Amino acid sequence: MLPRESDGMVVFEEATDDTPVELPTNYTKSKLSPKSYLFPPTEALFSFCFKQDDVELKDVELDTRRKVLFAVRPCDAAGINALSKVFLDEPSDPYFAVRLERTTLIALACESTTPSCFCTATGYSPYWDEGVDVLICDVDDAYLVRVMTDKGEECISLAQEVFSDADESHIAVAERKRIEVESKLPQKGELVGVAEKLIANFESELWEKLCRKCISCGACTYVCPSCSCFDVTDEWNPFGGCRYRSWDGCCFAMFTMHASGHNPRPTQAHRYRQRLLHKFAYFPLRYGMNMCVGCGRCIDVCPVGMDIYEIAKAMVEV
């Protein structure tokens, strides 16, 4: 899987044997996160068949082919790493676990940024490598390849003849370029270690002022590289059916709707507050890292101009 330009935007597509490995010239980040290759928007969990007074269950056949996600940007790699914290926590999710085990993640360090990028503000970097199997950095006359895992080593060994040992000058160039690209990012204050402040302001009236314009379209959820919420539904007939899970989002009114009709998050401000606290408070308190990786996609696609960074910053500074 690698980034391709399609209809004026960059998306990840499956490559074939005759697909030339050529990256789009305008590639800073793809329109959609490549997380869907590990956590599909909709997937079958199992099928079932009615047998008189019994029900027969049948596991789905997972695609267990070995895959490479190539030229993933570090923010997306960080998003996949955040997903792994959720899905591999005990008890682990077998569907995600199999896909991740069979996937080699090759990240490409950023050389440019967009106005919505803010990865350094959330504790990440254009050269982030945690959870990555291989990190590639452009060092002008060559590419510096950093092998981070055994899977990465296995992948590189398939074409060992095209690699040579790096020297100190290559490493120095990579460090210089890291500093340069980080300086191009919008200079924003950090949102690291702010969980307690956000929780302390849980009842603040400012939530309603800042979040009321959310229209619950779900665009932010569907472009986010780290959102992990899903719903489970059954499609069936008198003979049997299938159970599916599909992406869901905490900004939807039905997400917490009870069968009684009561909704513990009755307004859009309550629901957006949950989204923000999940990213910057609940997740980091449990896993030690922000769930928001600062890719800025949610800012890019929001039809009413909501900015998760600015809202989080405002709530921290109450």
C-alpha positions as CSV (number, residue, x, y, z in Angstrom):
1,M,0.0,0.0,0.0
2,L,1.4,3.4,-1.0
3,P,0.2,6.9,-1.5
4,R,-1.2,7.8,-4.9
5,E,-2.7,10.9,-6.4
6,S,-6.3,10.3,-7.4
7,D,-8.9,13.0,-8.4
8,G,-6.7,15.8,-7.1
9,M,-6.1,14.2,-3.6
10,V,-3.6,11.8,-2.2
11,V,-4.9,8.4,-1.0
12,F,-3.4,5.1,-0.1
13,E,-3.9,2.4,-2.7
14,E,-2.8,-1.2,-3.1
15,A,0.2,-1.6,-5.4
16,T,0.6,-4.4,-7.9
17,D,3.8,-5.9,-9.3
18,D,3.8,-3.5,-12.2
19,T,3.0,-0.4,-10.1
20,P,5.9,2.0,-10.3
21,V,6.9,3.2,-6.8
22,E,6.6,7.0,-7.4
23,L,5.3,9.3,-4.7
24,P,3.1,12.2,-5.5
25,T,5.0,15.5,-5.7
26,N,2.6,17.3,-3.4
27,Y,2.5,14.6,-0.7
28,T,2.5,16.0,2.8
29,K,-0.3,13.8,4.1
30,S,-3.0,11.7,2.5
31,K,-6.6,12.8,2.5
32,L,-7.6,9.8,4.6
33,S,-5.5,7.9,7.1
34,P,-4.1,4.5,6.1
35,K,-5.5,3.1,9.4
36,S,-8.3,1.5,7.4
37,Y,-6.0,-1.2,6.2
38,L,-5.7,-2.3,9.9
39,F,-9.1,-1.2,11.2
40,P,-11.6,-1.2,8.2
41,P,-14.5,1.1,8.2
42,T,-16.8,-1.9,8.1
43,E,-15.8,-5.5,8.6
44,A,-17.6,-8.9,9.3
45,L,-16.8,-10.4,12.7
46,F,-18.6,-13.7,12.2
47,S,-21.6,-15.3,10.4
48,F,-24.4,-17.3,11.9
49,C,-26.9,-19.9,10.7
50,F,-30.1,-20.9,12.4
51,K,-30.3,-24.7,12.9
52,Q,-33.8,-25.5,14.3
53,D,-33.3,-24.6,18.0
54,D,-29.6,-24.0,17.7
55,V,-27.4,-21.3,16.1
56,E,-24.2,-22.3,14.2
57,L,-21.4,-19.7,14.3
58,K,-18.7,-19.5,11.6
59,D,-15.5,-17.4,11.8
60,V,-14.7,-15.1,9.0
61,E,-11.6,-15.7,6.9
62,L,-9.2,-12.9,7.5
63,D,-6.8,-11.6,4.8
64,T,-3.5,-12.9,6.1
65,R,-1.3,-11.8,3.2
66,R,1.9,-10.0,4.2
67,K,1.5,-6.3,3.5
68,V,3.7,-3.3,3.5
69,L,2.3,0.2,4.3
70,F,4.9,2.3,2.5
71,A,5.7,6.0,2.9
72,V,3.3,6.5,5.8
73,R,3.8,9.9,7.4
74,P,4.9,9.8,11.1
75,C,1.6,11.3,12.3
76,D,-0.2,8.3,10.8
77,A,2.3,5.9,12.2
78,A,1.7,7.4,15.6
79,G,-2.0,7.0,15.0
80,I,-1.6,3.3,14.3
81,N,0.5,3.1,17.4
82,A,-2.3,4.6,19.4
83,L,-4.8,2.2,17.9
84,S,-2.5,-0.7,18.9
85,K,-2.7,0.5,22.6
86,V,-6.5,0.1,22.4
87,F,-6.8,-3.0,20.3
88,L,-3.9,-5.0,21.8
89,D,-4.8,-4.2,25.4
90,E,-6.0,-7.3,27.2
91,P,-8.2,-8.9,25.9
92,S,-6.6,-8.1,22.5
93,D,-8.7,-7.7,19.4
94,P,-7.9,-10.7,17.1
95,Y,-8.8,-9.0,13.9
96,F,-6.6,-6.0,14.4
97,A,-3.8,-8.1,15.9
98,V,-3.6,-10.4,12.9
99,R,-3.5,-7.5,10.5
100,L,-0.8,-5.6,12.4
101,E,1.3,-8.7,12.8
102,R,1.2,-9.3,9.0
103,T,1.9,-5.6,8.2
104,T,5.3,-3.9,7.9
105,L,5.0,-0.2,8.5
106,I,7.5,1.9,6.6
107,A,7.3,5.6,7.5
108,L,8.7,8.5,5.5
109,A,9.8,11.5,7.5
110,C,8.2,14.8,6.6
111,E,10.0,17.5,4.6
112,S,7.2,20.0,4.5
113,T,4.1,20.9,6.6
114,T,0.6,22.3,6.1
115,P,-1.0,25.1,8.1
116,S,-3.1,22.6,10.1
117,C,-0.2,20.4,11.2
118,F,0.6,20.6,14.9
119,C,2.3,17.2,15.8
120,T,5.0,18.7,18.0
121,A,2.3,20.4,20.1
122,T,0.9,17.0,21.0
123,G,4.2,15.4,21.8
124,Y,5.0,13.9,18.4
125,S,7.4,14.8,15.6
126,P,7.7,14.8,11.7
127,Y,10.4,12.2,12.4
128,W,8.4,10.1,14.9
129,D,9.5,6.5,14.9
130,E,7.7,4.7,17.8
131,G,5.6,1.8,16.5
132,V,7.4,2.1,13.1
133,D,9.3,-0.8,11.5
134,V,11.4,1.3,9.2
135,L,11.8,5.1,9.1
136,I,13.1,6.7,5.9
137,C,14.6,10.2,5.9
138,D,15.6,12.2,2.8
139,V,19.3,13.4,3.3
140,D,19.6,15.2,0.0
141,D,21.8,12.9,-2.0
142,A,20.4,9.6,-0.5
143,Y,17.9,8.2,1.9
144,L,18.8,7.4,5.5
145,V,17.0,4.2,6.4
146,R,16.5,3.5,10.1
147,V,15.5,-0.1,10.9
148,M,13.5,-0.1,14.1
149,T,12.2,-3.7,14.5
150,D,12.8,-7.3,13.4
151,K,10.0,-7.0,10.8
152,G,11.8,-4.0,9.4
153,E,15.1,-5.9,9.3
154,E,13.4,-8.7,7.4
155,C,11.9,-6.4,4.9
156,I,15.2,-4.6,4.2
157,S,17.1,-7.9,3.9
158,L,15.0,-8.7,0.8
159,A,16.9,-6.0,-1.1
160,Q,20.1,-5.8,0.8
161,E,22.2,-5.0,-2.3
162,V,20.6,-1.5,-2.6
163,F,21.7,-0.4,0.8
164,S,25.1,0.7,2.2
165,D,26.2,1.8,5.7
166,A,25.4,5.4,6.6
167,D,28.1,7.7,7.9
168,E,28.0,10.5,10.4
169,S,27.3,13.1,7.7
170,H,24.1,11.4,6.7
171,I,23.0,11.3,10.3
172,A,23.9,15.0,10.8
173,V,21.9,16.0,7.7
174,A,18.8,14.1,9.0
175,E,19.0,15.9,12.3
176,R,19.4,19.2,10.6
177,K,16.4,18.6,8.4
178,R,14.3,17.4,11.4
179,I,15.0,20.8,13.1
180,E,14.2,22.6,9.9
181,V,10.9,20.9,9.3
182,E,9.8,21.3,12.9
183,S,10.6,25.0,12.6
184,K,8.1,25.2,9.7
185,L,5.3,24.0,11.9
186,P,2.9,26.6,13.3
187,Q,4.6,27.6,16.6
188,K,1.9,26.5,19.1
189,G,2.1,25.8,22.8
190,E,2.3,22.2,23.9
191,L,-0.7,20.1,24.8
192,V,1.3,17.5,26.7
193,G,0.5,16.7,30.3
194,V,-2.7,18.7,30.3
195,A,-5.1,15.9,31.3
196,E,-5.7,17.1,34.9
197,K,-6.4,20.7,33.8
198,L,-8.9,19.5,31.3
199,I,-10.7,17.2,33.7
200,A,-10.7,20.0,36.3
201,N,-12.6,22.1,33.8
202,F,-15.1,19.4,33.0
203,E,-18.1,21.5,34.2
204,S,-16.9,24.8,32.7
205,E,-19.6,26.8,30.8
206,L,-16.9,27.5,28.1
207,W,-17.6,24.0,26.6
208,E,-21.0,25.2,25.4
209,K,-19.6,28.4,23.9
210,L,-16.7,26.7,22.1
211,C,-18.5,23.5,20.9
212,R,-22.1,24.4,20.2
213,K,-21.5,24.9,16.5
214,C,-20.5,21.2,16.0
215,I,-23.1,19.8,13.5
216,S,-22.3,16.2,14.3
217,C,-21.3,15.3,10.7
218,G,-18.6,12.9,11.8
219,A,-16.1,14.1,9.3
220,C,-13.4,14.5,12.0
221,T,-13.9,11.0,13.1
222,Y,-13.6,9.4,9.7
223,V,-10.3,11.2,8.8
224,C,-8.7,10.8,12.2
225,P,-5.8,8.3,12.3
226,S,-6.4,7.3,15.9
227,C,-10.2,7.2,16.5
228,S,-11.1,3.7,17.5
229,C,-14.8,3.7,18.4
230,F,-17.2,1.3,16.5
231,D,-20.7,0.1,16.6
232,V,-21.8,-3.6,16.2
233,T,-24.8,-4.6,14.1
234,D,-26.4,-7.8,12.9
235,E,-27.8,-8.3,9.4
236,W,-30.0,-11.4,9.2
237,N,-32.9,-13.2,7.7
238,P,-34.9,-16.3,8.8
239,F,-31.9,-18.5,7.8
240,G,-29.0,-16.7,9.3
241,G,-26.9,-13.6,8.9
242,C,-23.7,-11.8,9.8
243,R,-22.4,-9.6,12.6
244,Y,-20.5,-6.5,11.5
245,R,-18.6,-3.7,13.2
246,S,-18.4,-0.2,11.7
247,W,-16.7,3.0,12.6
248,D,-18.7,5.1,15.0
249,G,-18.0,8.5,16.7
250,C,-18.7,10.1,20.1
251,C,-20.0,13.2,18.4
252,F,-23.0,11.4,17.1
253,A,-26.2,11.9,19.1
254,M,-27.0,8.2,18.9
255,F,-23.6,7.1,20.2
256,T,-24.7,7.2,23.9
257,M,-28.5,7.1,23.4
258,H,-30.1,4.6,25.9
259,A,-33.0,2.4,25.0
260,S,-35.1,4.4,27.4
261,G,-34.6,7.5,25.3
262,H,-32.2,9.1,27.9
263,N,-28.9,10.4,26.6
264,P,-26.2,11.2,29.2
265,R,-24.6,13.5,26.6
266,P,-27.6,15.5,25.6
267,T,-26.0,18.4,23.7
268,Q,-23.4,18.7,21.0
269,A,-21.1,20.5,23.5
270,H,-21.3,17.4,25.8
271,R,-20.3,15.2,22.9
272,Y,-17.5,17.3,21.6
273,R,-16.2,17.6,25.2
274,Q,-16.0,13.8,25.3
275,R,-14.0,13.7,22.0
276,L,-11.5,16.2,23.2
277,L,-11.1,14.7,26.7
278,H,-10.6,11.2,25.2
279,K,-7.8,12.5,23.0
280,F,-6.0,14.7,25.6
281,A,-7.0,13.3,29.0
282,Y,-8.5,9.8,29.3
283,F,-6.1,8.2,26.8
284,P,-2.9,9.8,28.0
285,L,-3.7,9.1,31.6
286,R,-4.0,5.4,30.7
287,Y,-1.2,5.0,28.1
288,G,1.1,7.9,28.7
289,M,0.7,9.6,25.3
290,N,-1.8,11.8,23.6
291,M,-4.3,10.1,21.3
292,C,-4.4,13.2,19.1
293,V,-1.3,13.0,16.9
294,G,-1.6,16.6,15.5
295,C,-2.1,15.6,11.8
296,G,-4.7,18.4,11.5
297,R,-7.1,16.5,9.2
298,C,-10.1,17.2,11.4
299,I,-9.3,20.9,11.0
300,D,-9.0,20.6,7.3
301,V,-12.4,18.9,6.8
302,C,-14.6,20.5,9.5
303,P,-17.4,22.3,7.6
304,V,-17.9,24.8,10.5
305,G,-14.2,25.6,11.1
306,M,-13.8,23.9,14.5
307,D,-10.1,23.6,15.5
308,I,-9.4,20.9,18.1
309,Y,-6.1,22.4,19.1
310,E,-7.6,25.9,19.7
311,I,-10.4,24.4,21.7
312,A,-8.1,22.3,23.8
313,K,-5.8,25.2,24.4
314,A,-8.7,27.4,25.5
315,M,-10.0,24.9,27.9
316,V,-6.5,24.4,29.4
317,E,-6.2,28.1,30.0
318,V,-9.6,28.6,31.7
